[in-house]
Amino acid sequence: MPGDNLSQSAQNAGGNPWLIAISVMLATFMEVLDTAIASVALPYIAGSLSASNDEATWVLTSYLVANAVILPASNWFALRFGRKRFLIICVIIFTVASFFCGAAPSLAFILIARVVQGAGGGALQPLSQAILLESFPPQKRAAAMALFAFGVVVAPVIGPTLGGWLTDSYSWRYAFYINIPVGALAVFMISRYVKDPPYIKNAKVGPFDNLGFGLLAVWSGCLQVILDKGQEDDWFGAIWLRWAFAALVISFIWFLIHSWRKKEPLVNLRTLKDWNFAIGCSLIFMFGVCIYSMVTVLPLFYQELLGYTAFTAGLVVGPRGLGSIMGMPIIGYISNKVDARYLLTFGFLVFGITSLVFGNITLDISPTTLLWPIIITGFALSFVFVPITTQAYGTLKNEQIGNASGIFNLIRNIGGSIGISVAQTLLVRRADHHQNEILNYVSQSSFWFEQRISDLSRFLGRAANPANGLIASQSQLYKQLGQQAMLWAFVDVFRYMSLLCFVSVALVWLFRKVKPGKKAPAGAH
């Protein structure tokens, strides 16, 4: 009976599964929220610690590198030390490191603290997801994933708003201090409600895969640094980036061969032999590219072209979180009744259509013009994350979930990093392209251009020295040229995201059907 399955799962996990879900969701929400908050506070951190904006970006990069290294290795540590114990240790490390980040007197100090914080936070998402999936029977997992999705999907949306408010009203240091009470509550609830299943307690763990861990650290570190600094240093125009890319390729291929052939690797890539899990990883990569690009690009549009503050831009895009909150209960209820492939198709199609709507923006929009498309985008995200997760894990054994969760979350994070980097690069390159196109289209010897310059020169010359009217008019027209070129660059990025969503719809139908409300096919559980 389903009720018996739920009771048995809850007993194995340590009690009421919903209390377990809340306990682990707190840790995930804290970790994801912190990344979004820290990105908003970067200019203030740079000013307070006497660092340049370029140096301050290492506050994000150092965290992401440490996070990426630990994330896929979390399953080995969980088996070695016990998943509950390891999760509590990670939350404590993350919380204590958050305090030292907030109290940092220098850039070097905060970078060290961020590395430690990233190491502590790297295991929070895969451990939380694995615990949730094992605490609920297959027919209840969609509802559990809906709660987990709150931390993964909503936190990046409200992060910039909360970070902007804390930074403007108090100090950037409170963007880190806010983790302390949340971390303390998470430790209490995890210690009270979470227990390890029997296979974790009785697990025989092989020796630590030093080579696999070293290769993982090299390629994931190189990838994050390249993505973070690529556009800034003209990608392969910089010699050091070429060497970093070479190290990335060599270490990644070596890592793949080593992890596939070794009997007990740090990251067991043989889990990808499961068809649904492999397709799920492909789709979660696309999802990461789309959601993180959107979360990054839309606030930039309001800030760079419309002159909004970080806090105001966060308020404008914040309703996406409201849409996600509205969608979570619905998807949790209908996931057991509707084929997940239909839900995913709906989610990606709606996300793609709203991206096309964003691709029709102009400089004349008000703060509420895109309110409903933003809300609908958040609603559509609910129909993407939860079905992908349930389909990807639907044919795996419980013993495989811990390792699979590390791979799954790493691929999502890599997709997000690539999405942000590509979006930022496209904004710069497409703005240059459109500026050249406009200059080629509008001849400086045309009657319209000369008339416009003449009118502006006379108008601006009245308020200042008439001799400077021509220079002021040319400056004004160049500013308008830059704004129009950047506007079209944003339009291009939104349309590319829409195309990616429509491609994802085709991938959805490569999933093998897992019947809603039923256990996975024989042999999977």
SEDO-409789 format. One line per field, with one value per residue (C-alpha): residue in one letter; residue number from 1; x, y, z. Coordinates in nm, 4 decimals, padded with zeros to 6 digits. Example, Ala and Ser with C-alpha at 12.3 -4.5 7.8 and 13.67 -1.06 7.14 Angstrom:
<recs>
code <- [A_S]
pos <- [1_2]
east <- [01.2300_01.3670]
north <- [-00.4500_-00.1060]
up <- [00.7800_00.7140]
</recs>
This chain:
<recs>
code <- [M_P_G_D_N_L_S_Q_S_A_Q_N_A_G_G_N_P_W_L_I_A_I_S_V_M_L_A_T_F_M_E_V_L_D_T_A_I_A_S_V_A_L_P_Y_I_A_G_S_L_S_A_S_N_D_E_A_T_W_V_L_T_S_Y_L_V_A_N_A_V_I_L_P_A_S_N_W_F_A_L_R_F_G_R_K_R_F_L_I_I_C_V_I_I_F_T_V_A_S_F_F_C_G_A_A_P_S_L_A_F_I_L_I_A_R_V_V_Q_G_A_G_G_G_A_L_Q_P_L_S_Q_A_I_L_L_E_S_F_P_P_Q_K_R_A_A_A_M_A_L_F_A_F_G_V_V_V_A_P_V_I_G_P_T_L_G_G_W_L_T_D_S_Y_S_W_R_Y_A_F_Y_I_N_I_P_V_G_A_L_A_V_F_M_I_S_R_Y_V_K_D_P_P_Y_I_K_N_A_K_V_G_P_F_D_N_L_G_F_G_L_L_A_V_W_S_G_C_L_Q_V_I_L_D_K_G_Q_E_D_D_W_F_G_A_I_W_L_R_W_A_F_A_A_L_V_I_S_F_I_W_F_L_I_H_S_W_R_K_K_E_P_L_V_N_L_R_T_L_K_D_W_N_F_A_I_G_C_S_L_I_F_M_F_G_V_C_I_Y_S_M_V_T_V_L_P_L_F_Y_Q_E_L_L_G_Y_T_A_F_T_A_G_L_V_V_G_P_R_G_L_G_S_I_M_G_M_P_I_I_G_Y_I_S_N_K_V_D_A_R_Y_L_L_T_F_G_F_L_V_F_G_I_T_S_L_V_F_G_N_I_T_L_D_I_S_P_T_T_L_L_W_P_I_I_I_T_G_F_A_L_S_F_V_F_V_P_I_T_T_Q_A_Y_G_T_L_K_N_E_Q_I_G_N_A_S_G_I_F_N_L_I_R_N_I_G_G_S_I_G_I_S_V_A_Q_T_L_L_V_R_R_A_D_H_H_Q_N_E_I_L_N_Y_V_S_Q_S_S_F_W_F_E_Q_R_I_S_D_L_S_R_F_L_G_R_A_A_N_P_A_N_G_L_I_A_S_Q_S_Q_L_Y_K_Q_L_G_Q_Q_A_M_L_W_A_F_V_D_V_F_R_Y_M_S_L_L_C_F_V_S_V_A_L_V_W_L_F_R_K_V_K_P_G_K_K_A_P_A_G_A_H]
pos <- [1_2_3_4_5_6_7_8_9_10_11_12_13_14_15_16_17_18_19_20_21_22_23_24_25_26_27_28_29_30_31_32_33_34_35_36_37_38_39_40_41_42_43_44_45_46_47_48_49_50_51_52_53_54_55_56_57_58_59_60_61_62_63_64_65_66_67_68_69_70_71_72_73_74_75_76_77_78_79_80_81_82_83_84_85_86_87_88_89_90_91_92_93_94_95_96_97_98_99_100_101_102_103_104_105_106_107_108_109_110_111_112_113_114_115_116_117_118_119_120_121_122_123_124_125_126_127_128_129_130_131_132_133_134_135_136_137_138_139_140_141_142_143_144_145_146_147_148_149_150_151_152_153_154_155_156_157_158_159_160_161_162_163_164_165_166_167_168_169_170_171_172_173_174_175_176_177_178_179_180_181_182_183_184_185_186_187_188_189_190_191_192_193_194_195_196_197_198_199_200_201_202_203_204_205_206_207_208_209_210_211_212_213_214_215_216_217_218_219_220_221_222_223_224_225_226_227_228_229_230_231_232_233_234_235_236_237_238_239_240_241_242_243_244_245_246_247_248_249_250_251_252_253_254_255_256_257_258_259_260_261_262_263_264_265_266_267_268_269_270_271_272_273_274_275_276_277_278_279_280_281_282_283_284_285_286_287_288_289_290_291_292_293_294_295_296_297_298_299_300_301_302_303_304_305_306_307_308_309_310_311_312_313_314_315_316_317_318_319_320_321_322_323_324_325_326_327_328_329_330_331_332_333_334_335_336_337_338_339_340_341_342_343_344_345_346_347_348_349_350_351_352_353_354_355_356_357_358_359_360_361_362_363_364_365_366_367_368_369_370_371_372_373_374_375_376_377_378_379_380_381_382_383_384_385_386_387_388_389_390_391_392_393_394_395_396_397_398_399_400_401_402_403_404_405_406_407_408_409_410_411_412_413_414_415_416_417_418_419_420_421_422_423_424_425_426_427_428_429_430_431_432_433_434_435_436_437_438_439_440_441_442_443_444_445_446_447_448_449_450_451_452_453_454_455_456_457_458_459_460_461_462_463_464_465_466_467_468_469_470_471_472_473_474_475_476_477_478_479_480_481_482_483_484_485_486_487_488_489_490_491_492_493_494_495_496_497_498_499_500_501_502_503_504_505_506_507_508_509_510_511_512_513_514_515_516_517_518_519_520_521_522_523_524_525]
east <- [00.0000_00.1222_00.0673_00.2819_00.5572_00.5517_00.5592_00.8494_01.0420_00.9791_01.0934_01.4135_01.4770_01.3983_01.0348_00.7879_00.9150_00.7791_00.9854_01.2853_01.2019_01.1889_01.5138_01.7180_01.5412_01.6641_02.0236_01.9708_01.7842_02.0610_02.3341_02.1599_02.0402_02.3915_02.5295_02.2660_02.3028_02.6823_02.6672_02.4651_02.7026_03.0228_03.0631_03.0181_03.2665_03.5205_03.4791_03.4901_03.8009_03.9895_03.9782_03.9000_03.5806_03.7894_03.9534_03.6147_03.4798_03.7137_03.4755_03.2323_03.4877_03.6684_03.3363_03.2251_03.5553_03.5489_03.1783_03.2251_03.5085_03.3188_02.9750_03.0251_03.2514_02.9841_02.8596_03.1954_03.2182_02.8566_02.9274_03.2548_03.1351_02.7595_02.5288_02.3591_02.6903_02.8488_02.5491_02.5617_02.9385_02.8866_02.6135_02.8351_03.1336_02.9165_02.7642_03.0933_03.2596_02.9678_03.0494_03.4144_03.3097_03.1017_03.3772_03.6553_03.8974_04.0723_04.0211_04.2633_04.0735_03.7323_03.8694_03.9985_03.6673_03.4768_03.6830_03.5964_03.2329_03.2215_03.3662_03.0983_02.8199_02.9189_02.7595_02.4392_02.2336_02.3155_02.2881_01.9553_01.8160_01.9316_01.7781_01.4491_01.4267_01.4935_01.2583_00.9570_00.8271_00.8239_00.4586_00.5292_00.8614_00.7113_00.5589_00.8914_01.0786_00.8308_00.9431_01.3092_01.2580_01.1549_01.5137_01.6710_01.4358_01.2998_01.6204_01.8063_01.5050_01.4633_01.8394_01.9144_01.6190_01.7119_02.0809_02.0094_01.7921_02.0435_02.3325_02.1502_01.9851_02.2640_02.5900_02.7159_02.8358_02.4768_02.4476_02.6672_02.5502_02.1957_02.3159_02.3969_02.0409_01.9293_02.2306_02.1710_01.8075_01.9086_02.1620_01.8994_01.6340_01.8721_02.0102_01.6546_01.4719_01.7189_01.8636_02.0780_01.9186_02.0611_02.2681_02.4532_02.5227_02.6479_02.8315_03.1808_03.3682_03.6730_03.9886_03.9714_04.0258_04.3116_04.3695_03.9994_03.9681_04.2786_04.1570_03.8127_03.9677_04.1770_03.9092_03.6250_03.8519_03.9796_03.6245_03.4948_03.7899_03.7637_03.3900_03.4285_03.7250_03.6834_03.4941_03.6969_04.0276_03.9030_03.8729_04.1439_04.3107_04.4756_04.7655_04.6896_04.3332_04.4688_04.6820_04.3878_04.1711_04.4389_04.4565_04.0766_04.0555_04.3379_04.2208_03.8554_03.9241_04.1570_03.8882_03.6234_03.8448_03.9590_03.6088_03.4607_03.7247_03.8084_03.6194_03.5364_03.5841_03.5130_03.2382_03.0758_02.9982_02.8540_02.5265_02.4907_02.4226_02.0676_01.8855_01.6436_01.9195_02.1366_01.8498_01.7675_02.1256_02.1048_01.7814_01.8949_02.1978_01.9626_01.7493_02.0568_02.1536_01.8018_01.7178_02.0542_02.0780_01.7320_01.8002_02.1194_02.0143_01.6724_01.7920_02.0884_01.8450_01.6647_01.9889_02.2056_01.9477_01.6705_01.8886_01.7224_01.9118_01.9958_01.7199_01.4578_01.5544_01.5245_01.1722_01.0688_01.1851_01.0901_00.7364_00.8997_00.9362_00.5645_00.4907_00.7111_00.5432_00.2032_00.3191_00.4848_00.1652_00.0014_00.2914_00.3247_-00.0406_-00.0677_00.2739_00.1392_-00.1571_-00.0036_00.2822_00.5880_00.6758_00.3579_00.4394_00.7936_00.6688_00.4295_00.7010_00.9638_00.7096_00.5738_00.9262_01.0227_00.7139_00.7723_01.1348_01.0020_00.7851_01.0951_01.2521_01.0052_01.1175_01.1786_01.3286_00.9798_00.8582_00.7385_00.8224_00.4937_00.5003_00.6563_00.4849_00.2685_00.5341_00.7722_00.5117_00.4268_00.7988_00.8239_00.5116_00.6589_00.9811_00.7810_00.6739_01.0344_01.2454_01.0207_00.9341_01.2977_01.4068_01.1409_01.2016_01.5815_01.5818_01.2710_01.4615_01.7543_01.8030_01.8142_02.1817_02.2565_02.0781_02.3561_02.6148_02.3596_02.2564_02.6139_02.6455_02.2998_02.3557_02.7058_02.5717_02.2977_02.5525_02.7842_02.4897_02.4204_02.7826_02.7995_02.4635_02.5724_02.9074_02.7557_02.4828_02.7350_02.9580_02.6640_02.5582_02.9008_02.9590_02.6064_02.6032_02.9203_02.7650_02.4427_02.6313_02.8275_02.5085_02.3365_02.6400_02.6410_02.2705_02.2719_02.5026_02.6601_02.6168_02.2439_01.9931_01.8282_02.1553_02.2718_01.9302_01.9306_02.2812_02.1876_01.8710_02.0475_02.3422_02.1125_01.9101_02.2093_02.4016_02.1385_02.2094_02.5877_02.8522_02.7200_03.0662_03.0235_02.6779_02.8101_03.0222_02.7305_02.4921_02.7340_02.7805_02.4033_02.3548_02.6385_02.4735_02.1455_02.3369_02.4898_02.1506_01.9836_02.2700_02.2608_01.8813_01.9092_02.1780_01.9339_01.6675_01.9077_01.9890_01.6209_01.5483_01.8421_01.7083_01.3683_01.5244_01.7055_01.3758_01.2098_01.5041_01.4590_01.1005_01.2328_01.4738_01.1881_01.0346_01.3510_01.2557_01.1219_00.7860_00.7733_00.4112_00.2872_00.2248_00.3942_00.7292_00.9958_01.0205_01.1278_01.4879_01.5104_01.4104]
north <- [00.0000_00.3576_00.4497_00.1571_00.2617_00.6155_00.4924_00.2597_00.5367_00.7748_00.5134_00.4560_00.8283_00.9045_01.0153_01.2445_01.2833_01.6375_01.7478_01.5842_01.7742_02.1080_02.0302_01.9614_02.2315_02.4930_02.3952_02.4038_02.7340_02.8932_02.7794_02.8853_03.2144_03.3063_03.2814_03.5212_03.7651_03.7788_03.8715_04.1851_04.2921_04.2704_04.6472_04.7252_04.4537_04.6000_04.9519_04.8416_04.6250_04.8660_04.6227_04.6696_04.5279_04.2689_04.1550_04.1419_03.8954_03.6372_03.6411_03.4569_03.2561_03.1166_02.9978_02.8355_02.6501_02.5005_02.4238_02.2446_02.0260_01.8995_01.8635_01.5403_01.3921_01.4293_01.0700_00.9187_01.1429_01.0609_00.6860_00.7241_00.9446_00.8856_01.1074_01.2748_01.3476_01.4757_01.6995_01.8534_01.9090_02.0806_02.3094_02.4036_02.4735_02.6836_02.8794_02.9473_03.0467_03.2847_03.4646_03.5035_03.6275_03.8976_03.9895_03.9895_04.2850_04.2323_04.0822_03.7934_03.7032_03.6932_03.4863_03.2211_03.2267_03.1903_02.8858_02.7226_02.8280_02.6821_02.3530_02.3368_02.4337_02.1983_01.8929_02.0557_02.0256_01.6628_01.5381_01.7168_01.5823_01.2255_01.2329_01.3630_01.1068_00.8198_00.9522_00.9306_00.6389_00.6901_00.7997_01.0797_01.2036_01.4702_01.6483_01.6301_01.7640_02.0521_02.1598_02.1077_02.3138_02.6049_02.6318_02.5762_02.7872_03.0585_03.1398_03.2776_03.4995_03.6585_03.6638_03.9864_04.1664_04.0568_04.1218_04.4697_04.5558_04.4264_04.6034_04.9356_04.9356_04.7893_04.6597_04.4010_04.2050_04.1168_03.9350_03.6725_03.7146_03.6205_03.2607_03.2215_03.1843_02.9780_02.7473_02.7055_02.6096_02.3668_02.1925_02.1532_02.0111_01.7776_01.6370_01.5919_01.4449_01.2942_00.9441_00.7351_00.4408_00.0937_00.0752_00.3946_00.2585_-00.0743_00.0669_-00.0610_00.2312_00.1825_00.3908_00.7567_00.8091_01.0599_01.0691_01.1140_01.3936_01.5686_01.5516_01.6713_01.9691_02.0641_02.0491_02.1964_02.4740_02.5567_02.5559_02.8001_03.0370_03.0316_03.1004_03.3768_03.5559_03.4615_03.7638_03.9997_03.8734_03.8267_03.4494_03.2751_03.6058_03.5661_03.3184_03.2116_03.1206_02.8956_02.7098_02.6881_02.5456_02.2896_02.1834_02.1624_01.9349_01.7013_01.6662_01.6236_01.3453_01.1738_01.2081_01.0505_00.7528_00.7039_00.7289_00.4928_00.2207_00.2276_-00.0267_00.2167_00.5703_00.8887_00.9703_00.6650_00.7747_00.4324_00.5631_00.7441_00.4054_00.4493_00.6015_00.8208_00.9538_01.0417_01.2275_01.3951_01.5208_01.6645_01.8449_01.9746_02.1209_02.3047_02.4089_02.5492_02.7493_02.8959_02.9796_03.1246_03.3258_03.4705_03.5468_03.7305_03.9083_04.0530_04.2500_04.3731_04.5141_04.7163_04.8350_04.9122_05.0491_05.1841_05.3041_05.1019_05.0335_04.6726_04.6682_04.8161_04.5771_04.2914_04.4069_04.4184_04.0626_03.9283_03.8218_03.5270_03.3755_03.4310_03.2397_02.9507_02.9418_02.9265_02.6432_02.4203_02.2897_02.2321_02.0348_01.8398_01.7361_01.6528_01.4912_01.1530_01.1810_01.3145_01.1836_01.3901_01.4370_01.6403_01.8529_01.9136_02.0015_02.2553_02.4033_02.4443_02.5743_02.8386_02.9383_02.9682_03.1762_03.4167_03.4498_03.5582_03.8147_03.9477_03.9634_04.2409_04.4826_04.8511_05.1348_05.2720_04.9944_05.0651_04.8582_04.6660_04.6095_04.2631_04.1720_03.8916_03.7402_03.7346_03.5630_03.3133_03.2367_03.1436_02.9292_02.7464_02.6732_02.4641_02.2420_02.1874_02.1208_01.8735_01.6427_01.6375_01.5203_01.2531_01.1188_01.1206_00.9293_00.7201_00.4138_00.4202_00.2080_00.3871_00.2918_00.4817_00.8030_00.9549_00.9288_01.0290_01.3365_01.4656_01.4266_01.5728_01.8864_01.9384_01.9319_02.1806_02.4159_02.3832_02.4647_02.7719_02.8875_02.8377_03.0112_03.3193_03.3367_03.2939_03.5505_03.8099_03.7438_03.7720_04.1026_04.2528_04.1007_04.1552_04.5153_04.5806_04.4100_04.6118_04.9348_04.8737_04.7821_05.1044_05.3126_05.1481_05.2118_05.5764_05.7855_06.0838_06.2815_06.2117_06.4942_06.3344_06.3039_06.6580_06.7991_06.6114_06.7331_07.0896_07.0864_06.9294_07.1695_07.4738_07.3301_07.2251_07.5417_07.7550_07.5933_07.5956_07.7595_07.7672_07.6602_07.3324_07.2614_07.0442_06.8287_06.7887_06.6903_06.4320_06.2898_06.2651_06.0850_05.8436_05.7636_05.6886_05.4742_05.2716_05.2276_05.1036_04.8647_04.7243_04.6930_04.4762_04.2695_04.1929_04.1071_03.8614_03.6893_03.6463_03.4998_03.2589_03.1400_03.0875_02.8734_02.6651_02.6002_02.4793_02.2437_02.1082_02.0109_01.7604_01.6125_01.5642_01.2944_01.0854_00.9972_00.6469_00.6645_00.6141_00.5632_00.8331_00.7079_00.3759_00.2334_00.2235_-00.0762_-00.4095_-00.4197_-00.0451_-00.0600]
up <- [00.0000_-00.0657_00.2953_00.4077_00.1681_00.3027_00.6616_00.5867_00.4080_00.6938_00.9453_00.7543_00.7287_01.0873_01.1229_00.9512_00.5935_00.5661_00.8657_00.6970_00.3779_00.5603_00.7437_00.4310_00.2276_00.4765_00.4049_00.0267_00.0378_00.2462_00.0077_-00.3150_-00.1655_-00.0545_-00.4077_-00.5425_-00.2523_-00.2791_-00.6489_-00.5684_-00.2909_-00.5021_-00.5732_-00.2031_-00.1032_-00.3464_-00.2061_00.1571_00.1175_-00.1126_-00.4052_-00.7732_-00.9223_-01.1097_-00.7851_-00.6116_-00.8685_-00.7172_-00.4199_-00.6480_-00.8443_-00.5387_-00.3968_-00.7234_-00.7692_-00.4174_-00.4552_-00.7880_-00.6541_-00.3488_-00.5090_-00.7092_-00.4400_-00.1712_-00.2042_-00.1014_00.2054_00.2957_00.2785_00.4692_00.7559_00.7473_00.5467_00.8426_01.0161_00.6961_00.6198_00.9673_00.9352_00.5989_00.7352_01.0313_00.8030_00.5740_00.8636_01.0424_00.7156_00.6513_00.9762_00.8775_00.5307_00.6940_00.9403_00.6768_00.7180_00.3814_00.0368_00.1036_00.4218_00.2529_-00.0372_00.2043_00.3900_00.0622_-00.0373_00.2956_00.2556_-00.0957_00.0285_00.2993_00.0606_-00.2208_-00.0631_00.0611_-00.2585_-00.3541_00.0048_00.0559_-00.2691_-00.1977_00.1511_00.0149_-00.2637_-00.0223_00.2463_00.0157_-00.1929_-00.5730_-00.5784_-00.3280_-00.4648_-00.6904_-00.3916_-00.2076_-00.5101_-00.5323_-00.1856_-00.2745_-00.5904_-00.3712_-00.2567_-00.5992_-00.8130_-00.5827_-00.3926_-00.7000_-00.7696_-00.4269_-00.3624_-00.5538_-00.3924_-00.0413_-00.1057_-00.2395_00.0602_00.3158_00.1430_00.1019_00.4452_00.6586_00.5104_00.2639_00.5654_00.6552_00.3229_00.4936_00.8544_00.7495_00.7061_01.0759_01.2182_00.9168_00.9540_01.3278_01.2681_00.9906_01.2177_01.4920_01.2587_01.0737_01.4000_01.5271_01.2273_00.9790_01.0134_00.7839_00.5985_00.6673_00.3487_00.4523_00.8019_00.6658_00.3649_00.2909_00.1452_-00.0726_-00.0373_-00.1298_-00.5031_-00.4857_-00.8614_-00.9384_-00.6832_-00.8164_-01.1762_-01.0666_-00.8879_-01.1926_-01.4626_-01.2561_-01.1260_-01.4754_-01.6131_-01.3514_-01.3920_-01.7729_-01.7651_-01.5089_-01.6691_-02.0366_-02.1675_-01.9499_-02.0996_-02.4586_-02.4266_-02.6301_-02.7037_-02.3625_-02.3471_-01.9903_-02.0937_-02.3686_-02.1143_-01.8754_-02.1534_-02.2416_-01.8753_-01.8705_-02.1753_-02.0672_-01.7065_-01.8084_-02.0603_-01.8114_-01.5417_-01.7684_-01.8583_-01.4984_-01.3466_-01.6056_-01.5732_-01.2001_-00.9904_-00.7066_-00.8424_-00.6490_-00.9007_-01.0582_-01.4142_-01.4959_-01.3511_-01.6835_-01.8446_-01.7159_-02.0145_-01.8181_-01.5947_-01.8959_-02.0646_-01.7324_-01.7036_-02.0567_-01.9771_-01.6378_-01.8169_-02.0555_-01.7597_-01.5833_-01.8913_-01.9252_-01.5638_-01.4636_-01.7869_-01.7295_-01.3626_-01.4641_-01.7846_-01.6950_-01.3881_-01.5972_-01.8532_-01.5879_-01.4292_-01.7326_-01.9772_-01.7552_-01.4656_-01.1875_-00.8658_-00.7770_-00.5155_-00.7504_-01.0303_-00.7815_-00.6902_-01.0553_-01.1322_-00.7870_-00.8919_-01.0731_-00.7268_-00.6702_-00.9898_-00.8750_-00.5343_-00.7071_-00.9318_-00.6702_-00.4998_-00.8382_-00.9806_-00.6556_-00.6846_-01.0548_-01.1059_-00.9951_-01.2322_-01.5555_-01.7699_-01.6746_-02.0414_-02.0963_-01.7918_-01.9146_-02.2618_-02.1118_-01.8891_-02.1618_-02.4169_-02.1799_-02.0761_-02.4434_-02.5309_-02.2403_-02.3516_-02.6931_-02.5141_-02.3374_-02.6847_-02.7772_-02.5056_-02.5701_-02.3692_-02.2995_-02.0684_-01.7142_-01.4033_-01.4446_-01.8227_-01.7887_-01.4615_-01.5993_-01.8274_-01.5279_-01.3074_-01.5826_-01.6271_-01.2590_-01.2909_-01.5916_-01.4029_-01.1555_-01.4444_-01.5485_-01.2398_-01.0575_-01.3546_-01.4720_-01.1278_-01.0866_-01.4381_-01.4057_-01.0764_-01.1511_-01.2746_-01.0299_-00.7200_-00.3854_-00.3513_-00.6746_-00.5803_-00.3685_-00.6462_-00.9119_-00.7146_-00.7085_-01.0875_-01.1497_-00.9417_-01.0798_-01.4365_-01.3451_-01.1884_-01.4900_-01.7161_-01.5048_-01.5173_-01.8932_-01.9403_-01.7450_-01.9233_-02.2710_-02.1973_-02.0796_-02.3810_-02.6201_-02.4657_-02.5323_-02.8764_-03.0101_-02.8826_-03.0853_-03.3867_-03.3710_-03.3162_-03.6370_-03.8207_-03.7114_-03.8100_-04.1536_-04.1963_-04.0834_-04.2970_-04.1232_-04.4448_-04.4662_-04.4378_-04.1306_-03.9390_-04.0191_-03.9284_-03.5978_-03.5109_-03.5986_-03.3849_-03.0873_-03.1154_-03.1029_-02.8111_-02.5992_-02.6864_-02.5136_-02.1762_-02.2132_-02.4217_-02.7829_-02.9016_-02.7130_-02.8540_-03.1382_-02.9036_-02.6628_-02.9432_-03.0813_-02.7316_-02.6868_-03.0171_-02.9382_-02.6051_-02.7840_-03.0336_-02.7493_-02.5808_-02.8977_-02.9729_-02.6194_-02.6360_-02.9473_-02.7757_-02.4914_-02.7502_-02.9152_-02.5844_-02.4967_-02.8385_-02.8162_-02.4788_-02.6379_-02.9121_-02.6495_-02.4693_-02.7897_-02.8564_-02.5029_-02.5856_-02.8400_-02.5828_-02.3360_-02.5546_-02.5382_-02.1788_-02.1268_-01.9574_-01.5810_-01.4854_-01.2445_-00.8964_-00.9662_-00.8808_-01.1441_-01.3768_-01.2354_-01.1351_-01.0741_-00.7071]
</recs>
